[in-house]
Amino acid sequence: MAAHNELESLPLSRPYELSDLGAGGAELRIDASGEELLRLAGWLAVPEVRRFEAVVRLRRRGTDRFVYDAELEALVVQTCVVTLVPVPRSYRFAISRLLEVHGGKRRRAEGPDKAGVISLTLDEDDTHEELSSYRYDLALPLLEELSLGLDPYPRAEGVEFTPSAELEAPEDSPFAALAKFRRGK
């Protein structure tokens, strides 16, 4: 139930029924609308998202396995951490995922040993995303990549951070003594 509520709180959603995917695959375009751009800005805690466009390509790779490839372009306005002025930034991401429905780590039988014991090993391939249902939100990987890829300390062009004199260590602090030692004084 928690996962359902979490998905409801996302600013953008594009559910897709993977079981309907034909042998030729599908190509879908996701362009966020005005209201979605506003919700996306709030979700990302930025002043504005001006553009969020993606092309998603889906292919079957078996009965329960699918390939998700996407290209995302976004124009996000962030706030300069030094001057607090708006800083528009363009972001581009290429995203690839292998989706597996009704997954769980696949167990592989090693075969019986001399004592007749069969040991199971877990596949260590975690490059795929395990799904419990064929209903998949195509926007979810896009949102994940954008939120993780945003510049955490955006600066306006040409702006450098220079600490004020108030932030420097006092003369009697251990750090000031260490600095003098390193300079050889």
PyMOL commands that set and color helices and strands:
alter all, ss='L'
color gray80, all
select helices_A, chain A and resi 2-8+18-20+34-44+139-149+165-167+174-183
alter helices_A, ss='H'
color red, helices_A
select strands_A, chain A and resi 15-17+26-31+48-60+65-79+86-101+107-112+118-122+128-131+135-137
alter strands_A, ss='S'
color yellow, strands_A
deselect
rebuild
show_as cartoon
